[in-house]
Amino acid sequence: MEKHSRTFLKLMEVFAGIAMVGYAIEAGSKIIATIVSMYNPVGAHNLYIGLDMSPVYAYSKSYFVMAMSMLIAIPMLKSAIWWAVIVMLRKLDLDNPFSQDFTSGFGKVVNLLSGIVILSVIANIWLKWLEKTVGHFDFPRLAVEEYLFMTALVFILTQIFKKGHELKQETDLTI
């Protein structure tokens, strides 16, 4: 059974690595597309998989850069979450799952997920305002509810693992 668990955890580590690289590529593609658009305004018509920010670019370069910065920060945070998951999986000891290193990894993931929620709310509000100001353009509606739900679940897991770590420390002290 333990061999299957370790194999499954290694497989999860590989999947987390693939997700991390995918989000890093998305962020990098958007960064490169933004830089190219600054020198060639035609590039703003198809920035990333059909994203057309040309009306924003025509209205204001600074608004364009701000909008793209928000749209770049989200996949960067997602990539950082998957990196934190990889680190957690590497530190996980099945014989001692309530270690301080593993428990603190949950806190990092909660902080990164909270960052995505906050940034997504701000970006959605700002992009709606920008759409009213600039005129219609197709901006991606950023998911908030899903990440808020994930943040709550991981926060609950964090509290459970913190309590498990505290109980383990008490048990170690009494022995």
Backbone as a printed PyTorch tensor [residue, N CA C, xyz], in Angstrom:
tensor([[[  0.8270,  -1.2000,   0.0000],
         [  0.0000,   0.0000,   0.0000],
         [  0.8700,   1.2620,   0.0000]],

        [[  1.9300,   1.2550,   0.8230],
         [  2.7770,   2.4350,   0.9110],
         [  3.4820,   2.7060,  -0.4170]],

        [[  3.8630,   1.6450,  -1.1230],
         [  4.5240,   1.8120,  -2.4150],
         [  3.5790,   2.4840,  -3.4060]],

        [[  2.3060,   2.0920,  -3.3790],
         [  1.3210,   2.7060,  -4.2700],
         [  1.1220,   4.1790,  -3.9120]],

        [[  1.1220,   4.4900,  -2.6220],
         [  0.9620,   5.8800,  -2.1870],
         [  2.1290,   6.7310,  -2.6560]],

        [[  3.3330,   6.2170,  -2.5110],
         [  4.5180,   6.9670,  -2.9460],
         [  4.5110,   7.1590,  -4.4690]],

        [[  4.1040,   6.1360,  -5.1960],
         [  4.0160,   6.2390,  -6.6530],
         [  2.9740,   7.2830,  -7.0430]],

        [[  1.8360,   7.2600,  -6.3640],
         [  0.7780,   8.2300,  -6.6340],
         [  1.2670,   9.6500,  -6.3380]],

        [[  1.9920,   9.8350,  -5.2350],
         [  2.5070,  11.1640,  -4.8940],
         [  3.5250,  11.6450,  -5.9300]],

        [[  4.3560,  10.7530,  -6.4260],
         [  5.3090,  11.1230,  -7.4810],
         [  4.5620,  11.5190,  -8.7550]],

        [[  3.5140,  10.7830,  -9.0690],
         [  2.6970,  11.1030, -10.2350],
         [  2.0360,  12.4730, -10.0630]],

        [[  1.5440,  12.7500,  -8.8710],
         [  0.9430,  14.0570,  -8.5900],
         [  1.9850,  15.1700,  -8.7140]],

        [[  3.2130,  14.8770,  -8.3020],
         [  4.2940,  15.8490,  -8.4320],
         [  4.5650,  16.1580,  -9.9100]],

        [[  4.5260,  15.1320, -10.7470],
         [  4.7220,  15.3250, -12.1900],
         [  3.5830,  16.1660, -12.7670]],

        [[  2.3400,  15.8600, -12.3990],
         [  1.1970,  16.6410, -12.8870],
         [  1.2840,  18.0940, -12.4150]],

        [[  1.7060,  18.2970, -11.1690],
         [  1.8720,  19.6580, -10.6550],
         [  2.9520,  20.3910, -11.4440]],

        [[  4.0090,  19.6870, -11.8010],
         [  5.0700,  20.2940, -12.6010],
         [  4.5840,  20.6890, -13.9830]],

        [[  3.7780,  19.8410, -14.5790],
         [  3.2170,  20.1500, -15.8990],
         [  2.3150,  21.3850, -15.8100]],

        [[  1.4790,  21.4430, -14.7740],
         [  0.5950,  22.6040, -14.5910],
         [  1.4180,  23.8680, -14.3590]],

        [[  2.4710,  23.7660, -13.5410],
         [  3.3160,  24.9220, -13.2630],
         [  3.9500,  25.4480, -14.5530]],

        [[  4.4930,  24.5510, -15.3490],
         [  5.1250,  24.9550, -16.6090],
         [  4.0850,  25.5590, -17.5570]],

        [[  2.8940,  24.9760, -17.6060],
         [  1.8390,  25.5060, -18.4710],
         [  1.4680,  26.9350, -18.1150]],

        [[  1.2840,  27.2070, -16.8230],
         [  0.9480,  28.5770, -16.4160],
         [  2.1230,  29.5270, -16.6080]],

        [[  3.3450,  29.0300, -16.4280],
         [  4.5200,  29.8680, -16.6740],
         [  4.6140,  30.2260, -18.1590]],

        [[  4.3080,  29.2780, -19.0230],
         [  4.3090,  29.5470, -20.4650],
         [  3.2280,  30.5650, -20.8120]],

        [[  2.0450,  30.4230, -20.2040],
         [  0.9740,  31.4030, -20.4500],
         [  1.4210,  32.8010, -20.0470]],

        [[  2.0050,  32.9210, -18.8530],
         [  2.4680,  34.2290, -18.3900],
         [  3.5630,  34.7650, -19.3120]],

        [[  4.5060,  33.9140, -19.6740],
         [  5.5850,  34.3410, -20.5610],
         [  5.0790,  34.7680, -21.9270]],

        [[  4.1130,  34.0360, -22.4530],
         [  3.5290,  34.3940, -23.7520],
         [  2.8630,  35.7600, -23.6870]],

        [[  2.1500,  36.0140, -22.6030],
         [  1.4820,  37.3140, -22.4550],
         [  2.5000,  38.4380, -22.2780]],

        [[  3.5880,  38.1560, -21.5680],
         [  4.6380,  39.1720, -21.3930],
         [  5.2540,  39.5180, -22.7480]],

        [[  5.6180,  38.4970, -23.4980],
         [  6.2310,  38.7250, -24.8120],
         [  5.2520,  39.4380, -25.7420]],

        [[  3.9900,  39.0140, -25.7380],
         [  2.9860,  39.6520, -26.5960],
         [  2.7930,  41.1190, -26.2170]],

        [[  2.8380,  41.4130, -24.9280],
         [  2.6940,  42.8020, -24.4790],
         [  3.8750,  43.6390, -24.9450]],

        [[  5.0720,  43.1060, -24.8000],
         [  6.2680,  43.8400, -25.2310],
         [  6.2430,  44.0630, -26.7420]],

        [[  5.8920,  43.0380, -27.4960],
         [  5.8090,  43.1710, -28.9560],
         [  4.7590,  44.2140, -29.3220]],

        [[  3.6310,  44.2250, -28.6180],
         [  2.5600,  45.1830, -28.9120],
         [  2.9880,  46.6200, -28.6480]],

        [[  3.9050,  46.8070, -27.7240],
         [  4.3750,  48.1620, -27.4450],
         [  5.1590,  48.7240, -28.6400]],

        [[  5.8100,  47.8510, -29.3920],
         [  6.5800,  48.2830, -30.5580],
         [  5.8100,  48.1310, -31.8610]],

        [[  4.8260,  47.2470, -31.8620],
         [  4.0130,  47.0090, -33.0550],
         [  2.5490,  46.9330, -32.6170]],

        [[  1.8100,  48.0290, -32.7050],
         [  0.4290,  48.0730, -32.2090],
         [ -0.5000,  47.0290, -32.8210]],

        [[ -0.1530,  46.4950, -33.9760],
         [ -0.9790,  45.4610, -34.6000],
         [ -1.0180,  44.2170, -33.7110]],

        [[  0.0290,  44.0120, -32.9360],
         [  0.0900,  42.8550, -32.0490],
         [ -0.9880,  42.8560, -30.9830]],

        [[ -1.5350,  44.0130, -30.6590],
         [ -2.5800,  44.1040, -29.6340],
         [ -3.8980,  43.4980, -30.1030]],

        [[ -4.0130,  43.2210, -31.4060],
         [ -5.2470,  42.6320, -31.9370],
         [ -5.4070,  41.1690, -31.5580]],

        [[ -4.3100,  40.4590, -31.4130],
         [ -4.3810,  39.0410, -31.0500],
         [ -3.2100,  38.7370, -30.1130]],

        [[ -3.3900,  39.1180, -28.8620],
         [ -2.3020,  38.9890, -27.8940],
         [ -2.0450,  37.5550, -27.4780]],

        [[ -3.0870,  36.8950, -27.0510],
         [ -2.9220,  35.5440, -26.5180],
         [ -4.2210,  34.7940, -26.7420]],

        [[ -4.2120,  33.8140, -27.5920],
         [ -5.3660,  32.9700, -27.9030],
         [ -6.6220,  33.8200, -28.1250]],

        [[ -6.5170,  34.7580, -29.0510],
         [ -7.6770,  35.5440, -29.4420],
         [ -7.9770,  36.7570, -28.5760]],

        [[ -7.1550,  37.0470, -27.5890],
         [ -7.3820,  38.2120, -26.7230],
         [ -7.0830,  39.4820, -27.5140]],

        [[ -8.1130,  40.2980, -27.7250],
         [ -7.9740,  41.5290, -28.5060],
         [ -8.0520,  42.7250, -27.5640]],

        [[ -6.9150,  43.3280, -27.3090],
         [ -6.8590,  44.5000, -26.4290],
         [ -6.5610,  45.7690, -27.2280]],

        [[ -6.7660,  45.7200, -28.5470],
         [ -6.4520,  46.8740, -29.3890],
         [ -7.2680,  48.1210, -29.0400]],

        [[ -8.5620,  48.0140, -28.6550],
         [ -9.2670,  49.2390, -28.2610],
         [ -8.6370,  49.9070, -27.0320]],

        [[ -8.1630,  49.1070, -26.1070],
         [ -7.5120,  49.6630, -24.9130],
         [ -6.1860,  50.3000, -25.3120]],

        [[ -5.4320,  49.6280, -26.1660],
         [ -4.1420,  50.1530, -26.6230],
         [ -4.3420,  51.4830, -27.3450]],

        [[ -5.3790,  51.5520, -28.1880],
         [ -5.6490,  52.7880, -28.9280],
         [ -6.0660,  53.9140, -27.9850]],

        [[ -6.7560,  53.5720, -26.9100],
         [ -7.2240,  54.5780, -25.9540],
         [ -6.0750,  55.1050, -25.0980]],

        [[ -5.2800,  54.1700, -24.5430],
         [ -4.1940,  54.5800, -23.6530],
         [ -3.1920,  53.4420, -23.4880]],

        [[ -1.9320,  53.7470, -23.7630],
         [ -0.8980,  52.7260, -23.5850],
         [ -0.7440,  52.3530, -22.1130]],

        [[ -0.8970,  53.3230, -21.2340],
         [ -0.7350,  53.0160, -19.8040],
         [ -1.8640,  52.1150, -19.3080]],

        [[ -3.0850,  52.3350, -19.7710],
         [ -4.1840,  51.4340, -19.4060],
         [ -3.9470,  50.0370, -19.9800]],

        [[ -3.4070,  50.0050, -21.1970],
         [ -3.0830,  48.7250, -21.8250],
         [ -2.0700,  47.9590, -20.9750]],

        [[ -1.0230,  48.6340, -20.5510],
         [  0.0110,  47.9820, -19.7360],
         [ -0.5660,  47.5470, -18.3900]],

        [[ -1.4140,  48.3800, -17.7910],
         [ -2.0310,  48.0000, -16.5090],
         [ -2.9210,  46.7730, -16.6740]],

        [[ -3.7290,  46.7630, -17.7110],
         [ -4.6230,  45.6230, -17.9490],
         [ -3.8170,  44.3580, -18.1940]],

        [[ -2.7980,  44.4590, -19.0190],
         [ -1.9740,  43.2820, -19.3050],
         [ -1.2080,  42.8310, -18.0650]],

        [[ -0.7930,  43.7660, -17.2340],
         [ -0.0960,  43.3890, -15.9950],
         [ -0.9910,  42.5370, -15.1100]],

        [[ -2.2540,  42.9190, -15.0150],
         [ -3.1900,  42.1180, -14.2260],
         [ -3.4040,  40.7440, -14.8550]],

        [[ -3.5200,  40.7280, -16.1860],
         [ -3.7500,  39.4600, -16.8770],
         [ -2.4990,  38.5760, -16.8870]],

        [[ -1.3450,  39.1590, -16.6590],
         [ -0.1020,  38.3880, -16.5590],
         [  0.1020,  37.8860, -15.1320]],

        [[ -0.2700,  38.6880, -14.1560],
         [ -0.0410,  38.3230, -12.7500],
         [ -0.8210,  37.0720, -12.3430]],

        [[ -2.0090,  36.8910, -12.8870],
         [ -2.8320,  35.7290, -12.5110],
         [ -2.1390,  34.4090, -12.8600]],

        [[ -1.7090,  34.1830, -14.1110],
         [ -1.0230,  32.9080, -14.3780],
         [  0.3070,  32.7780, -13.6400]],

        [[  0.9460,  33.9070, -13.3280],
         [  2.1780,  33.8310, -12.5390],
         [  1.8760,  33.3080, -11.1360]],

        [[  0.7890,  33.7950, -10.5450],
         [  0.3850,  33.3010,  -9.2240],
         [ -0.0200,  31.8330,  -9.2870]],

        [[ -0.7110,  31.4560, -10.3510],
         [ -1.1040,  30.0500, -10.5040],
         [  0.1310,  29.1570, -10.6170]],

        [[  1.1210,  29.6150, -11.3530],
         [  2.3620,  28.8560, -11.4790],
         [  3.0570,  28.7500, -10.1210]],

        [[  3.0450,  29.8350,  -9.3580],
         [  3.6540,  29.8170,  -8.0210],
         [  2.9220,  28.8520,  -7.0940]],

        [[  1.6020,  28.7630,  -7.2330],
         [  0.8350,  27.8030,  -6.4230],
         [  1.3010,  26.3900,  -6.7250]],

        [[  1.4240,  26.0700,  -7.9990],
         [  1.8430,  24.7150,  -8.3520],
         [  3.2680,  24.4400,  -7.9000]],

        [[  4.1280,  25.4660,  -7.9080],
         [  5.4770,  25.2710,  -7.3780],
         [  5.4010,  24.9640,  -5.8810]],

        [[  4.5600,  25.6890,  -5.1610],
         [  4.3980,  25.4320,  -3.7220],
         [  3.8730,  24.0160,  -3.4850]],

        [[  2.9800,  23.5510,  -4.3380],
         [  2.4610,  22.1820,  -4.2140],
         [  3.5830,  21.1710,  -4.4520]],

        [[  4.4310,  21.4280,  -5.4430],
         [  5.5610,  20.5310,  -5.6980],
         [  6.4720,  20.4700,  -4.4800]],

        [[  6.7740,  21.6210,  -3.9030],
         [  7.6280,  21.6620,  -2.7080],
         [  6.9690,  20.8980,  -1.5660]],

        [[  5.6630,  21.0820,  -1.3980],
         [  4.9460,  20.3550,  -0.3420],
         [  5.0190,  18.8480,  -0.5620]],

        [[  4.7930,  18.4200,  -1.7890],
         [  4.8210,  16.9850,  -2.0790],
         [  6.2070,  16.3980,  -1.8400]],

        [[  7.2430,  17.1780,  -2.1140],
         [  8.6080,  16.6940,  -1.8630],
         [  8.9040,  16.6030,  -0.3720]],

        [[  8.2870,  17.4790,   0.4100],
         [  8.5310,  17.4800,   1.8570],
         [  7.6180,  16.5230,   2.6150]],

        [[  6.6150,  15.9930,   1.9330],
         [  5.6620,  15.1120,   2.6010],
         [  6.3260,  13.7970,   2.9900]],

        [[  6.2370,  13.4920,   4.2590],
         [  6.7180,  12.2200,   4.7890],
         [  5.4850,  11.4590,   5.2510]],

        [[  5.1950,  10.3560,   4.5930],
         [  3.9850,   9.5990,   4.9230],
         [  4.0180,   9.0470,   6.3430]],

        [[  5.2120,   8.8660,   6.8960],
         [  5.3190,   8.3890,   8.2750],
         [  5.0970,   9.5180,   9.2750]],

        [[  5.2880,  10.7580,   8.8310],
         [  5.1410,  11.9210,   9.7000],
         [  4.4800,  13.0510,   8.8980]],

        [[  3.1880,  12.9220,   8.5930],
         [  2.5470,  13.9070,   7.7170],
         [  2.3170,  15.2750,   8.3600]],

        [[  2.3940,  15.3700,   9.6760],
         [  2.1150,  16.6370,  10.3470],
         [  3.3970,  17.3960,  10.6660]],

        [[  4.3610,  17.3770,   9.7670],
         [  5.6130,  18.0960,   9.9890],
         [  5.3990,  19.5960,   9.7800]],

        [[  6.2750,  20.3900,  10.3700],
         [  6.1820,  21.8440,  10.2660],
         [  6.3530,  22.3030,   8.8120]],

        [[  7.2900,  21.6950,   8.0930],
         [  7.5290,  22.0820,   6.6980],
         [  6.2880,  21.8710,   5.8370]],

        [[  5.6730,  20.7100,   5.9910],
         [  4.4980,  20.3970,   5.1890],
         [  3.3360,  21.3100,   5.5660]],

        [[  3.1430,  21.5280,   6.8560],
         [  2.0490,  22.3780,   7.3260],
         [  2.2280,  23.8200,   6.8580]],

        [[  3.4600,  24.3270,   6.8880],
         [  3.6880,  25.7060,   6.4440],
         [  3.4520,  25.8500,   4.9360]],

        [[  3.6130,  24.7660,   4.1880],
         [  3.3330,  24.8040,   2.7510],
         [  1.8760,  25.1190,   2.4640]],

        [[  0.9850,  24.6140,   3.3100],
         [ -0.4410,  24.9270,   3.1470],
         [ -0.6790,  26.4270,   3.2940]],

        [[  0.0040,  27.0430,   4.2570],
         [ -0.1470,  28.4850,   4.4530],
         [  0.2790,  29.2740,   3.2260]],

        [[  1.3690,  28.8430,   2.5890],
         [  1.8340,  29.5180,   1.3730],
         [  0.8000,  29.3970,   0.2600]],

        [[  0.2220,  28.2150,   0.1220],
         [ -0.7910,  28.0060,  -0.9170],
         [ -2.0180,  28.8760,  -0.6400]],

        [[ -2.4410,  28.9610,   0.6270],
         [ -3.5880,  29.8090,   0.9870],
         [ -3.2930,  31.2660,   0.6360]],

        [[ -2.0860,  31.7300,   0.9440],
         [ -1.7330,  33.1150,   0.6310],
         [ -1.7520,  33.3720,  -0.8750]],

        [[ -1.2170,  32.4470,  -1.6440],
         [ -1.2170,  32.6160,  -3.1000],
         [ -2.6330,  32.5640,  -3.6710]],

        [[ -3.4550,  31.6390,  -3.1720],
         [ -4.8490,  31.5750,  -3.6220],
         [ -5.5970,  32.8550,  -3.2560]],

        [[ -5.3480,  33.3760,  -2.0580],
         [ -5.9770,  34.6370,  -1.6500],
         [ -5.5470,  35.7660,  -2.5770]],

        [[ -4.2780,  35.7540,  -2.9740],
         [ -3.7910,  36.7600,  -3.9180],
         [ -4.5190,  36.6890,  -5.2440]],

        [[ -4.7730,  35.4740,  -5.7140],
         [ -5.5200,  35.3200,  -6.9740],
         [ -6.9350,  35.8600,  -6.8200]],

        [[ -7.5870,  35.5510,  -5.7000],
         [ -8.9570,  36.0280,  -5.4760],
         [ -8.9830,  37.5540,  -5.4580]],

        [[ -8.1020,  38.1550,  -4.6780],
         [ -8.0840,  39.6180,  -4.5510],
         [ -7.7670,  40.2700,  -5.8910]],

        [[ -6.7350,  39.7690,  -6.5670],
         [ -6.3600,  40.3430,  -7.8590],
         [ -7.4650,  40.1560,  -8.8950]],

        [[ -8.1330,  39.0150,  -8.8780],
         [ -9.2190,  38.7700,  -9.8330],
         [-10.3870,  39.7140,  -9.5980]],

        [[-10.7290,  39.9500,  -8.3400],
         [-11.8160,  40.8910,  -8.0290],
         [-11.4500,  42.2870,  -8.5170]],

        [[-10.2410,  42.7290,  -8.1790],
         [ -9.7940,  44.0610,  -8.6010],
         [ -9.7580,  44.1540, -10.1230]],

        [[ -9.2000,  43.1380, -10.7690],
         [ -9.0920,  43.1530, -12.2340],
         [-10.4660,  43.1580, -12.8920]],

        [[-11.3980,  42.3490, -12.3890],
         [-12.7440,  42.3280, -12.9780],
         [-13.4200,  43.6830, -12.8560]],

        [[-13.3200,  44.3080, -11.6830],
         [-13.9360,  45.6260, -11.4840],
         [-13.2830,  46.6520, -12.4000]],

        [[-11.9610,  46.6560, -12.4300],
         [-11.2410,  47.6420, -13.2340],
         [-11.4820,  47.4240, -14.7240]],

        [[-11.4790,  46.1710, -15.1670],
         [-11.7010,  45.8990, -16.5860],
         [-13.1320,  46.2440, -17.0150]],

        [[-14.1150,  46.0660, -16.1110],
         [-15.4860,  46.4950, -16.4380],
         [-15.5380,  48.0110, -16.5820]],

        [[-14.8720,  48.7170, -15.6670],
         [-14.8160,  50.1710, -15.7660],
         [-14.1250,  50.5830, -17.0640]],

        [[-13.0390,  49.8920, -17.3740],
         [-12.2870,  50.2060, -18.5860],
         [-13.1330,  49.9570, -19.8310]],

        [[-13.9400,  48.9100, -19.8080],
         [-14.8120,  48.6190, -20.9440],
         [-15.8280,  49.7440, -21.1440]],

        [[-16.3630,  50.2840, -20.0420],
         [-17.3070,  51.4000, -20.1510],
         [-16.6030,  52.6560, -20.6510]],

        [[-15.3620,  52.8440, -20.2350],
         [-14.6060,  54.0330, -20.6110],
         [-14.1340,  53.9730, -22.0580]],

        [[-13.5740,  52.8420, -22.4460],
         [-12.9630,  52.6870, -23.7660],
         [-13.9920,  52.3480, -24.8290]],

        [[-14.9670,  51.5980, -24.4610],
         [-15.8950,  51.0310, -25.4260],
         [-15.7500,  49.5270, -25.3640]],

        [[-16.5800,  48.8370, -26.0800],
         [-16.5990,  47.3790, -25.9700],
         [-15.2980,  46.7480, -26.4610]],

        [[-14.7720,  45.8710, -25.6460],
         [-13.6890,  44.9800, -26.0520],
         [-13.8730,  43.6970, -25.2660]],

        [[-13.4060,  42.6230, -25.8270],
         [-13.5830,  41.3190, -25.1820],
         [-12.4570,  41.0770, -24.1960]],

        [[-12.7650,  41.2500, -22.9250],
         [-11.7590,  40.9290, -21.9140],
         [-12.2040,  39.6710, -21.1910]],

        [[-11.2580,  38.8880, -20.7730],
         [-11.6200,  37.6420, -20.0890],
         [-12.1660,  37.9280, -18.6960]],

        [[-13.3150,  37.3530, -18.3810],
         [-13.8470,  37.4520, -17.0210],
         [-13.0390,  36.4860, -16.1690]],

        [[-12.3860,  37.0100, -15.1640],
         [-11.5090,  36.1880, -14.3330],
         [-12.3240,  35.4680, -13.2670]],

        [[-12.0370,  34.2000, -13.0750],
         [-12.7620,  33.3700, -12.1080],
         [-12.4370,  33.8300, -10.6930]],

        [[-13.4660,  34.1040,  -9.9210],
         [-13.2810,  34.4800,  -8.5220],
         [-13.8530,  33.4030,  -7.6150]],

        [[-15.0710,  32.9710,  -7.9180],
         [-15.7720,  32.0450,  -7.0290],
         [-15.0070,  30.7390,  -6.8450]],

        [[-14.4640,  30.2080,  -7.9340],
         [-13.7500,  28.9340,  -7.8440],
         [-12.5310,  29.0470,  -6.9400]],

        [[-11.7970,  30.1410,  -7.1010],
         [-10.5910,  30.3120,  -6.2850],
         [-10.9300,  30.6670,  -4.8450]],

        [[-12.0390,  31.3480,  -4.6360],
         [-12.4820,  31.6170,  -3.2700],
         [-12.8340,  30.3130,  -2.5670]],

        [[-13.5190,  29.4250,  -3.2710],
         [-13.8700,  28.1130,  -2.7240],
         [-12.6140,  27.2980,  -2.4230]],

        [[-11.6610,  27.2870,  -3.3760],
         [-10.4090,  26.5500,  -3.1450],
         [ -9.6420,  27.1320,  -1.9620]],

        [[ -9.6340,  28.4540,  -1.8460],
         [ -8.9480,  29.0940,  -0.7260],
         [ -9.5510,  28.6390,   0.5870]],

        [[-10.8760,  28.6000,   0.6540],
         [-11.5410,  28.1610,   1.8830],
         [-11.1970,  26.7070,   2.2030]],

        [[-11.2260,  25.8360,   1.2030],
         [-10.8990,  24.4220,   1.4380],
         [ -9.4650,  24.2420,   1.9120]],

        [[ -8.5290,  24.9090,   1.2560],
         [ -7.1240,  24.7670,   1.6450],
         [ -6.8900,  25.3980,   3.0160]],

        [[ -7.6110,  26.4800,   3.3350],
         [ -7.4940,  27.0840,   4.6590],
         [ -7.9540,  26.0990,   5.7360]],

        [[ -9.0550,  25.4040,   5.4820],
         [ -9.5440,  24.4000,   6.4400],
         [ -8.5110,  23.2900,   6.6070]],

        [[ -7.9510,  22.8190,   5.4970],
         [ -6.8950,  21.7980,   5.5820],
         [ -5.6870,  22.3180,   6.3580]],

        [[ -5.3580,  23.5820,   6.1580],
         [ -4.2390,  24.1840,   6.8920],
         [ -4.4920,  24.1280,   8.3850]],

        [[ -5.7070,  24.4750,   8.7960],
         [ -6.0280,  24.4580,  10.2210],
         [ -5.9730,  23.0400,  10.7800]],

        [[ -6.4420,  22.0750,  10.0090],
         [ -6.4010,  20.6740,  10.4580],
         [ -4.9560,  20.2200,  10.6240]],

        [[ -4.1120,  20.5290,   9.6480],
         [ -2.7120,  20.1080,   9.7320],
         [ -1.9620,  20.8610,  10.8290]],

        [[ -2.3090,  22.1310,  11.0720],
         [ -1.6850,  22.8620,  12.1820],
         [ -2.0360,  22.2080,  13.5090]],

        [[ -3.3030,  21.8650,  13.6680],
         [ -3.7310,  21.2010,  14.9090],
         [ -3.0480,  19.8410,  15.0390]],

        [[ -2.9410,  19.1040,  13.9480],
         [ -2.2440,  17.8190,  13.9730],
         [ -0.7880,  17.9840,  14.3570]],

        [[ -0.1440,  19.0430,  13.8560],
         [  1.2540,  19.3180,  14.2050],
         [  1.3830,  19.6540,  15.6900]],

        [[  0.4420,  20.4710,  16.1980],
         [  0.4640,  20.8140,  17.6290],
         [  0.2860,  19.5730,  18.4940]],

        [[ -0.6710,  18.7240,  18.1460],
         [ -0.9030,  17.4960,  18.9160],
         [  0.3080,  16.5750,  18.8550]],

        [[  0.9470,  16.5110,  17.7080],
         [  2.1410,  15.6790,  17.5650],
         [  3.2600,  16.2060,  18.4500]],

        [[  3.4210,  17.5300,  18.4930],
         [  4.4640,  18.1160,  19.3450],
         [  4.1830,  17.8320,  20.8180]],

        [[  2.9160,  17.9490,  21.2280],
         [  2.5580,  17.6480,  22.6200],
         [  2.8600,  16.1960,  22.9490]],

        [[  2.5350,  15.3080,  22.0260],
         [  2.8000,  13.8810,  22.2390],
         [  4.3000,  13.6290,  22.3320]],

        [[  5.0810,  14.2830,  21.4790],
         [  6.5340,  14.1160,  21.5180],
         [  7.1170,  14.6330,  22.8230]],

        [[  6.5400,  15.7130,  23.3660],
         [  7.0450,  16.2770,  24.6180],
         [  6.7090,  15.4020,  25.8190]],

        [[  5.5630,  14.7320,  25.7690],
         [  5.1730,  13.9100,  26.9190],
         [  5.8790,  12.5640,  26.9410]],

        [[  6.4300,  12.1580,  25.8280],
         [  7.1250,  10.8610,  25.7860],
         [  8.4870,  10.9810,  26.2980]]])
